[in-house]
Amino acid sequence: MSVASPFRVVVAGGGIAALEAALALRDLAGERVSLQLVAPNAEFSYRAMSVREPFAYAAARQYPLADIAADVGAELIVDSFAWVESAKQIAHTAAGAELPYDALVLALGARTRPAYVHALTVDDRRMDELLHGLVQDVEEGYARSLAFVASGIGWPLPIYELALMTARRAYDANLPVDITVITAEDAPLAVFGDAASKAVTDLLRDAGIVSINSVSVHVPEAGRVVIGSDGLELRVDRIIALPQLFGPAVRGLPGGEHGFIPVDPHGQVRDAPAVYAAGDATDFAIKHGGLAAQQADALAESIAARAGAPVTPTPFRPEFRGMLLTGGNPVYLTARITGGQGFSSQITDQPSWSPAVKVAARYLAPYLDQRDHAGR
Protein backbone atom coordinates (compact mmCIF):
# COMPACT_ATOMS: atom_id res chain seq x y z
CA MET A 1 0.00 0.00 0.00
CA SER A 2 1.51 3.33 -1.07
CA VAL A 3 1.52 6.34 1.20
CA ALA A 4 0.29 9.57 -0.39
CA SER A 5 2.90 12.32 -0.61
CA PRO A 6 2.25 15.42 1.47
CA PHE A 7 0.68 18.41 -0.24
CA ARG A 8 3.62 20.74 -0.99
CA VAL A 9 3.17 24.32 0.17
CA VAL A 10 5.77 27.03 -0.41
CA VAL A 11 5.32 30.18 1.69
CA ALA A 12 7.26 33.18 0.41
CA GLY A 13 7.85 35.92 2.97
CA GLY A 14 9.14 36.41 6.49
CA GLY A 15 6.54 38.72 8.03
CA ILE A 16 3.23 38.46 9.83
CA ALA A 17 1.17 37.08 6.93
CA ALA A 18 3.76 34.42 6.05
CA LEU A 19 4.15 33.15 9.61
CA GLU A 20 0.42 33.24 10.29
CA ALA A 21 -0.16 31.18 7.14
CA ALA A 22 2.46 28.60 8.12
CA LEU A 23 1.12 28.26 11.67
CA ALA A 24 -2.48 28.03 10.44
CA LEU A 25 -1.63 25.41 7.81
CA ARG A 26 0.17 23.21 10.31
CA ASP A 27 -2.76 23.45 12.72
CA LEU A 28 -5.47 22.88 10.10
CA ALA A 29 -3.80 20.34 7.83
CA GLY A 30 -1.23 18.67 10.09
CA GLU A 31 1.06 16.26 8.28
CA ARG A 32 -1.05 16.43 5.14
CA VAL A 33 1.13 19.36 4.08
CA SER A 34 4.87 19.84 3.78
CA LEU A 35 6.00 23.41 4.30
CA GLN A 36 8.88 25.40 2.85
CA LEU A 37 9.36 28.95 4.14
CA VAL A 38 11.30 31.22 1.77
CA ALA A 39 12.34 34.42 3.53
CA PRO A 40 14.88 37.11 2.63
CA ASN A 41 15.64 37.63 6.32
CA ALA A 42 16.91 35.30 9.04
CA GLU A 43 14.81 36.99 11.73
CA PHE A 44 11.22 38.09 12.12
CA SER A 45 10.97 41.65 13.45
CA TYR A 46 7.78 42.70 15.23
CA ARG A 47 7.83 45.98 13.32
CA ALA A 48 4.41 47.14 14.49
CA MET A 49 6.08 48.34 17.70
CA SER A 50 9.01 50.08 15.99
CA VAL A 51 7.12 53.38 16.03
CA ARG A 52 8.10 53.67 19.73
CA GLU A 53 11.85 53.30 19.18
CA PRO A 54 12.72 56.99 18.62
CA PHE A 55 11.15 57.78 22.00
CA ALA A 56 13.72 55.67 23.92
CA TYR A 57 11.61 52.55 24.16
CA ALA A 58 13.18 49.14 23.61
CA ALA A 59 13.76 48.08 20.03
CA ALA A 60 11.13 45.95 18.31
CA ARG A 61 11.44 42.29 19.27
CA GLN A 62 13.38 39.97 16.96
CA TYR A 63 12.65 36.26 16.59
CA PRO A 64 14.94 33.79 14.74
CA LEU A 65 13.04 32.36 11.80
CA ALA A 66 14.97 29.11 12.13
CA ASP A 67 13.34 28.55 15.53
CA ILE A 68 9.86 29.40 14.23
CA ALA A 69 10.31 27.16 11.18
CA ALA A 70 11.43 24.30 13.43
CA ASP A 71 8.40 24.76 15.67
CA VAL A 72 6.04 24.68 12.73
CA GLY A 73 7.83 21.82 10.97
CA ALA A 74 8.88 23.87 7.95
CA GLU A 75 12.07 23.93 5.94
CA LEU A 76 13.55 27.44 6.08
CA ILE A 77 15.22 28.76 2.93
CA VAL A 78 16.89 32.13 3.53
CA ASP A 79 16.57 33.60 0.05
CA SER A 80 14.38 36.08 -1.80
CA PHE A 81 11.43 34.94 -3.88
CA ALA A 82 11.98 36.05 -7.48
CA TRP A 83 9.23 34.86 -9.83
CA VAL A 84 6.77 32.06 -10.52
CA GLU A 85 6.00 29.68 -13.37
CA SER A 86 2.35 29.23 -12.52
CA ALA A 87 1.66 26.80 -15.40
CA LYS A 88 4.41 24.44 -14.15
CA GLN A 89 3.81 25.29 -10.46
CA ILE A 90 7.43 26.19 -9.79
CA ALA A 91 8.59 29.07 -7.58
CA HIS A 92 11.98 30.59 -8.39
CA THR A 93 14.28 32.30 -5.88
CA ALA A 94 16.84 35.03 -6.41
CA ALA A 95 19.66 32.52 -5.86
CA GLY A 96 18.30 30.28 -8.63
CA ALA A 97 16.50 27.60 -6.62
CA GLU A 98 13.44 26.00 -8.22
CA LEU A 99 10.75 24.98 -5.75
CA PRO A 100 7.87 22.88 -7.05
CA TYR A 101 4.61 23.39 -5.19
CA ASP A 102 1.01 22.28 -4.97
CA ALA A 103 0.14 25.64 -3.42
CA LEU A 104 2.23 28.82 -3.31
CA VAL A 105 1.58 31.52 -0.70
CA LEU A 106 2.93 34.98 -1.48
CA ALA A 107 3.30 37.21 1.57
CA LEU A 108 5.84 39.56 0.04
CA GLY A 109 4.80 42.88 1.55
CA ALA A 110 4.59 46.17 -0.29
CA ARG A 111 7.37 48.19 -1.87
CA THR A 112 7.95 51.70 -0.59
CA ARG A 113 9.34 54.92 -1.98
CA PRO A 114 9.41 58.42 -0.54
CA ALA A 115 6.28 60.43 -1.22
CA TYR A 116 8.21 63.71 -1.05
CA VAL A 117 11.85 64.56 -1.69
CA HIS A 118 11.87 67.31 0.94
CA ALA A 119 10.39 65.33 3.83
CA LEU A 120 11.64 62.75 6.29
CA THR A 121 10.12 59.44 5.18
CA VAL A 122 8.89 57.02 7.83
CA ASP A 123 10.41 53.54 7.48
CA ASP A 124 9.45 51.00 10.14
CA ARG A 125 12.55 48.93 9.35
CA ARG A 126 14.82 51.66 10.81
CA MET A 127 12.55 53.92 12.78
CA ASP A 128 14.99 54.84 15.52
CA GLU A 129 17.76 55.67 13.06
CA LEU A 130 15.49 57.99 11.09
CA LEU A 131 13.53 59.75 13.82
CA HIS A 132 15.70 59.77 16.93
CA GLY A 133 17.30 63.02 15.78
CA LEU A 134 13.86 64.57 15.27
CA VAL A 135 12.86 63.76 18.84
CA GLN A 136 16.13 65.22 20.10
CA ASP A 137 15.51 68.41 18.11
CA VAL A 138 12.08 68.72 19.73
CA GLU A 139 13.52 68.14 23.21
CA GLU A 140 16.30 70.68 22.67
CA GLY A 141 13.98 73.31 21.23
CA TYR A 142 15.31 73.31 17.68
CA ALA A 143 12.06 72.02 16.14
CA ARG A 144 9.07 74.10 17.24
CA SER A 145 6.68 73.23 14.41
CA LEU A 146 6.08 69.86 12.74
CA ALA A 147 3.86 68.54 9.95
CA PHE A 148 3.01 64.85 9.78
CA VAL A 149 1.72 63.89 6.33
CA ALA A 150 -0.02 60.76 5.01
CA SER A 151 -1.23 60.58 1.42
CA GLY A 152 -2.19 57.87 -1.03
CA ILE A 153 -2.53 54.11 -0.54
CA GLY A 154 -1.49 52.68 2.77
CA TRP A 155 -2.23 52.72 6.44
CA PRO A 156 -2.10 56.12 8.19
CA LEU A 157 -2.18 54.95 11.82
CA PRO A 158 1.63 55.36 12.38
CA ILE A 159 1.46 59.05 11.45
CA TYR A 160 -1.13 59.64 14.19
CA GLU A 161 0.94 57.64 16.68
CA LEU A 162 4.09 59.61 15.90
CA ALA A 163 2.22 62.91 16.21
CA LEU A 164 0.60 61.92 19.52
CA MET A 165 3.83 60.59 21.03
CA THR A 166 5.77 63.68 19.90
CA ALA A 167 3.12 65.94 21.42
CA ARG A 168 3.30 64.00 24.68
CA ARG A 169 7.11 64.24 24.75
CA ALA A 170 6.94 68.01 24.17
CA TYR A 171 4.28 68.39 26.88
CA ASP A 172 6.35 66.39 29.39
CA ALA A 173 9.33 68.62 28.63
CA ASN A 174 7.16 71.77 28.91
CA LEU A 175 8.10 72.79 25.36
CA PRO A 176 5.72 74.63 23.00
CA VAL A 177 5.53 72.68 19.73
CA ASP A 178 2.96 73.22 16.96
CA ILE A 179 1.98 69.88 15.41
CA THR A 180 -0.23 69.43 12.36
CA VAL A 181 -1.42 66.14 10.87
CA ILE A 182 -2.39 66.30 7.19
CA THR A 183 -4.02 63.34 5.43
CA ALA A 184 -6.15 62.48 2.42
CA GLU A 185 -8.70 60.81 4.71
CA ASP A 186 -12.14 62.31 5.19
CA ALA A 187 -11.47 62.40 8.95
CA PRO A 188 -8.80 61.01 11.30
CA LEU A 189 -8.75 57.20 10.85
CA ALA A 190 -12.05 57.41 8.98
CA VAL A 191 -11.62 53.79 7.89
CA PHE A 192 -12.76 52.75 11.36
CA GLY A 193 -16.13 54.42 11.03
CA ASP A 194 -17.65 57.41 12.77
CA ALA A 195 -17.40 56.36 16.44
CA ALA A 196 -13.70 55.49 16.48
CA SER A 197 -12.80 58.36 14.15
CA LYS A 198 -14.51 60.87 16.46
CA ALA A 199 -12.62 59.44 19.44
CA VAL A 200 -9.28 59.81 17.62
CA THR A 201 -10.25 63.35 16.62
CA ASP A 202 -10.82 64.09 20.31
CA LEU A 203 -7.41 62.59 21.21
CA LEU A 204 -5.70 64.87 18.69
CA ARG A 205 -7.57 67.93 19.91
CA ASP A 206 -6.78 67.19 23.55
CA ALA A 207 -3.09 66.86 22.61
CA GLY A 208 -3.17 70.24 20.88
CA ILE A 209 -2.67 68.71 17.43
CA VAL A 210 -4.31 70.35 14.41
CA SER A 211 -5.80 67.87 11.94
CA ILE A 212 -6.32 68.77 8.26
CA ASN A 213 -8.12 66.07 6.29
CA SER A 214 -9.41 65.25 2.81
CA VAL A 215 -6.72 67.26 1.04
CA SER A 216 -3.89 66.74 -1.40
CA VAL A 217 -0.40 67.76 -0.32
CA HIS A 218 2.70 69.03 -2.11
CA VAL A 219 6.11 69.62 -0.54
CA PRO A 220 8.00 71.83 -3.02
CA GLU A 221 10.87 72.55 -0.65
CA ALA A 222 12.10 71.80 2.84
CA GLY A 223 9.82 73.21 5.51
CA ARG A 224 7.06 74.22 3.08
CA VAL A 225 3.79 72.32 2.74
CA VAL A 226 1.23 73.29 0.09
CA ILE A 227 -2.23 72.03 1.00
CA GLY A 228 -5.15 71.44 -1.36
CA SER A 229 -6.07 73.05 -4.65
CA ASP A 230 -6.36 76.48 -3.04
CA GLY A 231 -2.63 76.47 -2.33
CA LEU A 232 -2.80 77.04 1.40
CA GLU A 233 0.80 77.07 2.66
CA LEU A 234 2.19 75.86 5.95
CA ARG A 235 5.72 76.68 7.06
CA VAL A 236 7.24 74.26 9.57
CA ASP A 237 10.62 73.25 10.93
CA ARG A 238 10.25 69.57 10.03
CA ILE A 239 8.04 67.51 7.69
CA ILE A 240 7.52 63.80 8.39
CA ALA A 241 5.68 61.72 5.79
CA LEU A 242 4.55 58.17 5.25
CA PRO A 243 5.97 56.54 2.11
CA GLN A 244 4.08 55.69 -1.04
CA LEU A 245 3.24 51.99 -1.33
CA PHE A 246 3.40 49.80 -4.41
CA GLY A 247 2.82 46.11 -4.97
CA PRO A 248 5.62 43.66 -5.80
CA ALA A 249 4.52 43.23 -9.45
CA VAL A 250 5.36 39.51 -9.48
CA ARG A 251 6.73 38.15 -12.72
CA GLY A 252 4.52 35.29 -13.92
CA LEU A 253 1.31 36.60 -12.34
CA PRO A 254 -1.38 39.02 -13.49
CA GLY A 255 -0.73 42.51 -12.21
CA GLY A 256 -3.23 44.72 -10.48
CA GLU A 257 -3.20 48.49 -10.08
CA HIS A 258 0.14 49.82 -8.79
CA GLY A 259 1.59 46.29 -8.91
CA PHE A 260 -0.59 44.85 -6.14
CA ILE A 261 -1.66 41.21 -6.51
CA PRO A 262 -5.38 40.73 -7.22
CA VAL A 263 -6.95 38.07 -4.97
CA ASP A 264 -10.42 36.68 -4.29
CA PRO A 265 -11.98 36.42 -0.78
CA HIS A 266 -10.13 33.12 -0.22
CA GLY A 267 -6.77 34.67 -1.10
CA GLN A 268 -6.48 32.94 -4.47
CA VAL A 269 -4.68 34.90 -7.17
CA ARG A 270 -6.66 35.64 -10.30
CA ASP A 271 -5.81 33.30 -13.22
CA ALA A 272 -3.32 31.32 -11.10
CA PRO A 273 -5.34 28.58 -9.36
CA ALA A 274 -2.52 27.22 -7.15
CA VAL A 275 -1.19 30.62 -6.07
CA TYR A 276 -2.45 32.55 -3.05
CA ALA A 277 -1.46 35.87 -1.53
CA ALA A 278 -1.98 37.76 1.72
CA GLY A 279 -0.93 41.01 3.31
CA ASP A 280 0.36 44.29 1.94
CA ALA A 281 1.24 42.75 -1.45
CA THR A 282 -2.44 42.20 -2.28
CA ASP A 283 -4.95 44.61 -3.75
CA PHE A 284 -6.89 44.90 -0.48
CA ALA A 285 -6.77 48.64 0.16
CA ILE A 286 -6.13 48.67 3.92
CA LYS A 287 -2.60 47.66 4.88
CA HIS A 288 -2.29 46.36 8.44
CA GLY A 289 -0.69 43.31 10.05
CA GLY A 290 -3.87 42.14 11.75
CA LEU A 291 -5.82 42.20 8.50
CA ALA A 292 -2.91 40.47 6.73
CA ALA A 293 -3.15 37.70 9.33
CA GLN A 294 -6.88 37.33 8.66
CA GLN A 295 -6.17 37.02 4.94
CA ALA A 296 -3.59 34.35 5.76
CA ASP A 297 -6.12 32.45 7.86
CA ALA A 298 -8.62 32.45 4.98
CA LEU A 299 -6.13 31.15 2.41
CA ALA A 300 -4.81 28.55 4.89
CA GLU A 301 -8.32 27.13 5.21
CA SER A 302 -8.64 26.94 1.44
CA ILE A 303 -5.27 25.22 1.03
CA ALA A 304 -5.91 22.84 3.93
CA ALA A 305 -9.18 21.77 2.31
CA ARG A 306 -7.34 21.15 -0.98
CA ALA A 307 -4.85 19.02 0.95
CA GLY A 308 -7.68 16.83 2.22
CA ALA A 309 -8.19 18.27 5.70
CA PRO A 310 -11.75 18.33 7.06
CA VAL A 311 -12.01 22.11 6.76
CA THR A 312 -14.74 24.24 5.22
CA PRO A 313 -13.05 27.38 3.89
CA THR A 314 -14.52 30.70 4.96
CA PRO A 315 -13.85 33.89 3.02
CA PHE A 316 -11.88 36.83 4.33
CA ARG A 317 -14.23 39.04 6.35
CA PRO A 318 -12.03 41.86 7.63
CA GLU A 319 -12.43 42.94 11.22
CA PHE A 320 -9.84 45.36 12.49
CA ARG A 321 -8.44 44.97 15.99
CA GLY A 322 -5.46 47.11 16.85
CA MET A 323 -3.66 49.27 19.37
CA LEU A 324 -3.10 53.02 18.97
CA LEU A 325 0.01 54.25 20.78
CA THR A 326 -0.44 57.73 22.22
CA GLY A 327 2.61 58.44 24.36
CA GLY A 328 0.50 57.74 27.44
CA ASN A 329 -1.76 54.76 27.89
CA PRO A 330 -2.59 53.08 24.58
CA VAL A 331 -6.14 52.84 23.32
CA TYR A 332 -7.69 49.93 21.45
CA LEU A 333 -9.62 50.14 18.21
CA THR A 334 -12.04 47.65 16.69
CA ALA A 335 -14.12 47.87 13.53
CA ARG A 336 -15.73 45.64 10.98
CA ILE A 337 -14.61 46.58 7.47
CA THR A 338 -16.72 46.44 4.35
CA GLY A 339 -16.26 48.26 1.07
CA GLY A 340 -13.06 49.81 2.40
CA GLN A 341 -14.87 51.50 5.30
CA GLY A 342 -15.47 50.59 8.92
CA PHE A 343 -18.67 50.25 10.90
CA SER A 344 -19.64 48.96 14.35
CA SER A 345 -16.43 50.64 15.50
CA GLN A 346 -15.34 51.50 19.00
CA ILE A 347 -12.33 52.75 20.90
CA THR A 348 -11.68 51.53 24.42
CA ASP A 349 -9.09 51.69 27.20
CA GLN A 350 -8.93 47.89 27.38
CA PRO A 351 -8.57 45.42 24.50
CA SER A 352 -11.37 43.09 23.53
CA TRP A 353 -8.86 40.44 22.41
CA SER A 354 -6.16 38.36 24.04
CA PRO A 355 -3.20 38.50 24.20
CA ALA A 356 -3.34 42.31 24.31
CA VAL A 357 -0.80 42.90 21.55
CA LYS A 358 -0.61 45.59 18.88
CA VAL A 359 -1.37 43.18 16.03
CA ALA A 360 -4.09 40.62 16.77
CA ALA A 361 -3.46 37.37 14.85
CA ARG A 362 -5.26 34.11 15.58
CA TYR A 363 -2.15 31.91 15.53
CA LEU A 364 0.89 34.18 15.53
CA ALA A 365 -0.07 36.39 18.50
CA PRO A 366 -0.46 33.57 21.04
CA TYR A 367 2.58 31.79 19.58
CA LEU A 368 4.81 34.85 20.09
CA ASP A 369 3.28 35.51 23.51
CA GLN A 370 4.17 31.97 24.54
CA ARG A 371 7.73 32.40 23.26
CA ASP A 372 8.06 35.70 25.11
CA HIS A 373 6.92 34.15 28.39
CA ALA A 374 9.19 31.16 27.89
CA GLY A 375 12.11 33.53 27.23
CA ARG A 376 11.44 35.46 30.42
C-alpha positions, 0 to 999 in steps of 0.5 A: 500500500503506497503512502500519499505524498504530502501536499507541498506548500511554499510560503514566500515571505518572512513577516506576519502574513507568512508566519500566520499562514504557516502556523495556520496550515500546520494546525489545520492540515497537520502532516497532510502538508509539507512546508517550505518557508522562503524568507529574505531575512533570518529573523522576524521583526515585530515591526508594528512596535518600531514606532516607539523606538525613537522615544527611547523605548526598547527596540522591536522584538526579533525572533529567529526564523529558524526557531519558528520554522522548526516549531512549525515543521517547515524547511527554512530557505533564507533567500528572496522569492523572485518569480513564478511559473504558474503553469508548471507550479514552480517558484523561483528564488533570487539565488536560482533555486526552483521549488515545485509546489502544490500551493504557493503563498505569497506574503511579500509585503509592499514596496515603498518609496518616498512620497516627497523629496523634501520630507523625512520618510517614515520607514518602520525597518529603521525607525529609531535611526530615522527619527531619533534626531527629530525627537532630540531636536524637539527636546532641545527646542530646535524644532518648534513646528512639525507637519506629519503627512499621510497621502495615497494608498497605505495605512495612516495609523503610524502618522497619528501615533508619531504625532501623539507621542511627539506631542506628549514628549513636548508636553512632558518637557514643557516645550511649545511645539505646533503639530499638524497632521495632514491626510487624504482621509475624510477624517482622522482614521475614517476607515474605522467608522464614525465612532472610532474616528470621532474618538481619535479626533478628540485625542488629537484635539486634547493633545493640541494637534491640528488635523487637516483632512481630505486634502492633497499635499505638495512639498516643493521645498524643505519646511514648506507644505502646500495644502489642497487646490487652493494652495494654502501654505504651511511653514514648519521646521520639520516635515515627516511623511509616510511613504508611497506603497506599491505592490511587488509586481510579481513576474509570472502573475497578473498585475493589479493596479500599482503592482498589487496582486489581485486576490479573491476572498479566499486569497487565491490569485486571479488566473493562477489557481494554485497561487495565493497571496496575503498582506500588503502585497495584495490589492486589499486597500487597507494595509495592516498586520492584523488584516494580513493575518486574517487574509492568511487564515482564509487562504490557509483554510482553502489550502488545507481543504485542498490538501484533504483536511476536514475544513470548510473554507470561509472567506476573508471578512475583515475585522480590524483589531489594533492598538493606537500608541499615544505616548500615554496609555494606549487605546484599542480600536475595533471595527468591521470593514466592508467596502473599504470603510469601517462600521460597528467601530469602537475605541476603548481603554482595554482590549477586547482580544487576548493577548493584548498585543498591537497586532491581533493574529489568531495563531501568531499572536499567542505563539509569540506571547508563549515564546516571550513568556518562555524567554522570560 
